[in-house]
């Protein structure tokens, strides 16, 4: 019962919207996600600005239409960005992770991509396909 109540509360939080405003340093805006992604190049590794574009685009495409990805921090070759959802910006567990060398990106129980090109293609496909009813981070943990 507690698990179901927690899921309902998380879903309600995710349905109410909060997120970075125009003056908060946000790099990616819905209207220019594709343009920002087109400029990301992993040939010389992924820097802060590129990791920020990737994590914000990942958040908007795969985690929630409401909330934001915090600015990423580099830890042992991986950029990590906490995701926050809903009106209060409640943090999700874990972090969106971007490999600083390849641009591989993913989040627990959600789609993972091996490089920037694969991620760009997935964003394009997601733009054309209807969204699923539940965010990937709400799905049950995979067995194993």
Residue frames as qw, qx, qy, qz and C-alpha x, y, z in Angstrom:
[[0.000, 0.885, 0.465, 0.000, 0.00, 0.00, 0.00],
 [0.307, -0.786, 0.099, 0.528, 2.83, 2.42, 0.84],
 [0.410, -0.113, 0.597, 0.680, 4.48, 1.74, -2.51],
 [0.192, 0.616, 0.661, 0.383, 1.27, 2.52, -4.38],
 [0.162, -0.928, -0.266, 0.203, 0.75, 5.69, -2.36],
 [0.405, -0.572, 0.312, 0.642, 4.33, 6.77, -3.08],
 [0.356, 0.190, 0.666, 0.627, 3.81, 6.17, -6.80],
 [0.056, 0.817, 0.549, 0.169, 0.61, 8.21, -6.77],
 [0.283, -0.875, -0.054, 0.389, 2.35, 11.06, -4.93],
 [0.425, -0.323, 0.486, 0.693, 5.27, 11.02, -7.34],
 [0.278, 0.448, 0.685, 0.503, 2.92, 11.03, -10.30],
 [0.061, -0.916, -0.394, 0.037, 1.01, 13.99, -8.85],
 [0.368, -0.723, 0.183, 0.556, 4.28, 15.83, -8.30],
 [0.411, -0.060, 0.622, 0.664, 5.36, 15.06, -11.84],
 [0.199, 0.660, 0.648, 0.323, 2.07, 16.33, -13.24],
 [0.113, -0.969, -0.149, 0.163, 2.41, 19.70, -11.53],
 [0.715, 0.520, -0.009, 0.468, 5.06, 21.70, -13.25],
 [0.345, -0.885, 0.172, 0.261, 8.20, 23.36, -11.97],
 [0.831, 0.240, 0.170, 0.471, 11.40, 24.00, -13.71],
 [0.430, -0.308, 0.069, 0.846, 14.11, 26.44, -14.48],
 [0.285, 0.874, 0.291, -0.265, 12.94, 29.77, -15.71],
 [0.633, 0.714, 0.036, 0.297, 14.54, 31.82, -18.47],
 [0.034, 0.882, -0.342, 0.323, 16.92, 33.58, -16.07],
 [0.793, -0.516, 0.314, -0.084, 18.31, 30.50, -14.31],
 [0.138, -0.614, 0.729, 0.269, 21.07, 29.58, -16.72],
 [0.787, 0.212, 0.572, -0.089, 19.14, 26.86, -18.51],
 [0.131, -0.388, 0.635, 0.655, 20.82, 26.03, -21.80],
 [0.010, -0.179, -0.880, -0.439, 18.20, 23.86, -23.49],
 [0.451, 0.253, 0.280, -0.809, 14.71, 25.16, -24.21],
 [0.681, 0.303, 0.653, -0.134, 12.03, 22.95, -25.81],
 [0.572, 0.789, 0.077, -0.213, 12.13, 24.92, -29.05],
 [0.361, 0.794, -0.488, -0.033, 15.87, 24.53, -29.54],
 [0.794, -0.362, 0.487, -0.028, 16.68, 21.06, -28.15],
 [0.879, 0.345, 0.256, 0.208, 17.53, 19.70, -31.59],
 [0.378, 0.859, -0.175, 0.299, 19.69, 22.70, -32.48],
 [0.376, -0.761, 0.491, -0.193, 21.60, 22.42, -29.19],
 [0.876, -0.141, 0.460, 0.035, 22.06, 18.66, -29.66],
 [0.762, 0.617, 0.062, 0.188, 23.34, 19.22, -33.20],
 [0.154, 0.872, -0.367, 0.284, 26.23, 21.25, -31.75],
 [0.703, -0.543, 0.449, -0.092, 27.31, 18.54, -29.28],
 [0.718, 0.527, -0.455, 0.021, 30.45, 16.79, -30.47],
 [0.837, -0.512, 0.190, -0.005, 32.16, 14.02, -28.49],
 [0.778, 0.509, -0.228, 0.290, 35.34, 13.94, -30.65],
 [0.291, 0.490, -0.501, 0.651, 37.31, 15.74, -27.93],
 [0.235, -0.245, -0.800, 0.495, 35.22, 14.45, -25.03],
 [0.226, -0.752, -0.518, -0.339, 32.20, 16.02, -23.38],
 [0.199, 0.192, -0.361, 0.891, 32.67, 19.28, -21.48],
 [0.085, 0.319, 0.646, -0.688, 30.32, 20.91, -18.96],
 [0.402, 0.340, -0.055, -0.848, 28.21, 22.84, -21.50],
 [0.487, 0.139, -0.735, -0.451, 27.75, 19.75, -23.69],
 [0.209, -0.152, -0.925, 0.277, 26.91, 17.58, -20.68],
 [0.218, 0.321, 0.440, -0.810, 24.33, 20.16, -19.63],
 [0.506, 0.261, -0.362, -0.738, 22.70, 20.12, -23.07],
 [0.438, 0.051, -0.882, -0.169, 22.64, 16.32, -23.06],
 [0.109, -0.212, -0.849, 0.472, 21.21, 15.97, -19.53],
 [0.326, 0.326, 0.252, -0.850, 18.54, 18.62, -20.06],
 [0.535, 0.227, -0.522, -0.624, 17.52, 17.05, -23.38],
 [0.338, -0.029, -0.939, 0.055, 17.47, 13.59, -21.78],
 [0.096, 0.247, 0.671, -0.692, 15.32, 14.87, -18.92],
 [0.441, 0.338, 0.014, -0.831, 12.82, 16.57, -21.22],
 [0.548, 0.241, -0.636, -0.487, 12.61, 13.63, -23.62],
 [0.585, -0.004, -0.811, -0.021, 12.68, 10.60, -21.32],
 [0.244, -0.130, -0.755, 0.594, 12.05, 11.57, -17.70],
 [0.012, 0.690, 0.612, -0.386, 9.43, 14.30, -17.50],
 [0.238, 0.645, 0.333, 0.646, 7.97, 17.27, -19.28],
 [0.348, -0.862, -0.083, -0.359, 7.83, 18.99, -15.92],
 [0.739, -0.608, 0.115, 0.265, 10.87, 19.79, -13.82],
 [0.340, 0.868, -0.362, 0.024, 14.54, 20.07, -14.72],
 [0.902, 0.006, -0.205, 0.381, 17.98, 18.46, -14.66],
 [0.398, -0.866, 0.114, 0.279, 20.47, 20.15, -12.33],
 [0.336, 0.815, -0.470, -0.047, 23.78, 21.29, -13.73],
 [0.964, 0.028, -0.246, 0.092, 26.03, 18.24, -14.07],
 [0.355, -0.798, 0.488, -0.007, 29.09, 17.52, -11.96],
 [0.693, 0.461, -0.555, -0.009, 32.07, 15.47, -13.16],
 [0.645, -0.514, 0.523, -0.214, 32.97, 12.44, -11.04],
 [0.561, -0.251, 0.765, 0.193, 35.49, 9.83, -12.22],
 [0.086, -0.109, 0.735, 0.664, 34.91, 10.46, -15.92],
 [0.051, -0.533, -0.810, -0.240, 31.12, 10.62, -15.69],
 [0.171, -0.218, 0.046, -0.960, 28.95, 13.73, -15.68],
 [0.177, -0.424, -0.874, 0.159, 26.08, 13.28, -13.20],
 [0.198, -0.230, -0.072, -0.950, 22.97, 15.44, -13.13],
 [0.142, 0.284, 0.820, -0.477, 20.22, 15.09, -10.52],
 [0.158, -0.387, -0.620, -0.664, 16.72, 15.14, -11.98],
 [0.115, 0.230, 0.572, -0.779, 13.99, 17.12, -10.22],
 [0.104, -0.375, -0.766, -0.511, 10.30, 16.72, -11.00],
 [0.240, -0.703, -0.669, 0.011, 7.04, 18.44, -10.22],
 [0.098, -0.925, -0.159, -0.332, 6.05, 21.76, -8.71],
 [0.562, -0.803, 0.189, 0.052, 8.47, 21.46, -5.78],
 [0.435, 0.700, -0.565, 0.044, 11.33, 20.09, -7.88],
 [0.833, -0.398, 0.354, -0.149, 11.41, 16.83, -5.94],
 [0.073, 0.609, -0.759, -0.218, 14.66, 14.94, -6.62],
 [0.947, 0.117, -0.216, -0.207, 14.52, 11.56, -8.30],
 [0.775, -0.483, 0.367, 0.177, 16.91, 8.90, -6.96],
 [0.755, 0.085, 0.402, 0.511, 20.22, 8.51, -8.75],
 [0.017, 0.713, -0.175, -0.679, 21.32, 10.76, -11.57],
 [0.754, 0.655, 0.030, -0.043, 21.33, 11.13, -15.33],
 [0.619, -0.511, 0.430, 0.413, 24.82, 9.95, -16.32],
 [0.619, 0.777, -0.105, -0.052, 26.91, 11.03, -19.31],
 [0.854, -0.136, 0.155, 0.477, 30.25, 9.40, -20.13],
 [0.090, -0.874, 0.131, 0.458, 32.76, 12.27, -20.46],
 [0.296, -0.344, 0.695, 0.557, 34.62, 10.53, -23.31],
 [0.158, 0.192, 0.865, 0.436, 31.88, 9.08, -25.49],
 [0.366, -0.055, -0.070, -0.926, 28.70, 10.97, -24.59],
 [0.393, -0.267, -0.872, -0.116, 26.93, 7.72, -23.67],
 [0.280, -0.238, 0.270, -0.890, 23.89, 8.71, -21.61],
 [0.527, -0.312, -0.756, -0.232, 21.25, 7.05, -19.45],
 [0.390, -0.396, 0.398, -0.730, 19.29, 6.91, -16.23],
 [0.174, -0.064, 0.953, -0.238, 18.30, 3.95, -14.07],
 [0.394, 0.410, 0.802, -0.186, 15.37, 1.90, -15.48],
 [0.406, 0.798, 0.089, -0.436, 15.28, 4.24, -18.49],
 [0.818, 0.551, 0.034, 0.163, 16.71, 4.13, -22.02],
 [0.513, -0.627, 0.351, 0.470, 20.51, 4.13, -22.37],
 [0.653, 0.757, -0.016, 0.006, 22.41, 5.31, -25.44],
 [0.869, -0.114, 0.093, 0.472, 25.99, 4.40, -26.40],
 [0.421, -0.049, 0.160, 0.891, 26.92, 7.75, -27.93],
 [0.146, 0.432, 0.134, -0.880, 25.66, 11.20, -28.88],
 [0.290, 0.126, -0.618, -0.720, 24.52, 10.16, -32.36],
 [0.276, -0.285, -0.916, -0.053, 22.40, 7.32, -30.99],
 [0.067, -0.487, -0.571, 0.658, 20.89, 9.73, -28.44],
 [0.185, 0.319, -0.187, -0.910, 20.11, 12.34, -31.13],
 [0.320, -0.066, -0.796, -0.509, 18.30, 9.69, -33.18],
 [0.234, -0.401, -0.854, 0.236, 16.26, 8.64, -30.13],
 [0.045, 0.452, 0.297, -0.840, 15.25, 12.25, -29.44],
 [0.281, 0.181, -0.481, -0.810, 14.10, 12.57, -33.07],
 [0.335, -0.207, -0.891, -0.227, 12.09, 9.32, -32.80],
 [0.152, -0.427, -0.712, 0.536, 10.55, 10.37, -29.46],
 [0.148, 0.321, 0.004, -0.936, 9.41, 13.61, -31.07],
 [0.421, 0.077, -0.596, -0.680, 7.43, 11.61, -33.67],
 [0.450, -0.210, -0.867, -0.041, 6.04, 8.89, -31.37],
 [0.525, -0.682, -0.165, -0.481, 3.34, 9.20, -28.70],
 [0.058, -0.513, 0.684, -0.515, 4.59, 9.27, -25.11],
 [0.469, -0.197, -0.859, 0.061, 4.02, 6.24, -22.88],
 [0.474, -0.728, -0.344, -0.357, 1.60, 6.58, -20.00],
 [0.687, -0.708, 0.003, 0.164, 4.20, 6.24, -17.21],
 [0.150, 0.862, -0.484, 0.021, 7.68, 7.76, -17.07],
 [0.770, 0.262, -0.571, 0.110, 10.41, 5.12, -17.35],
 [0.132, 0.375, -0.678, 0.619, 11.69, 5.87, -13.83],
 [0.627, -0.195, 0.334, -0.676, 8.32, 4.72, -12.39],
 [0.839, 0.136, -0.464, -0.249, 8.51, 1.27, -13.97],
 [0.877, -0.456, 0.147, -0.037, 9.24, -1.66, -11.69],
 [0.213, -0.695, 0.664, 0.178, 12.86, -2.60, -11.18],
 [0.742, 0.348, -0.510, -0.261, 13.99, -5.18, -13.72],
 [0.936, -0.326, 0.128, -0.049, 14.53, -8.70, -12.38],
 [0.815, 0.409, -0.234, 0.336, 18.09, -9.85, -11.97]]
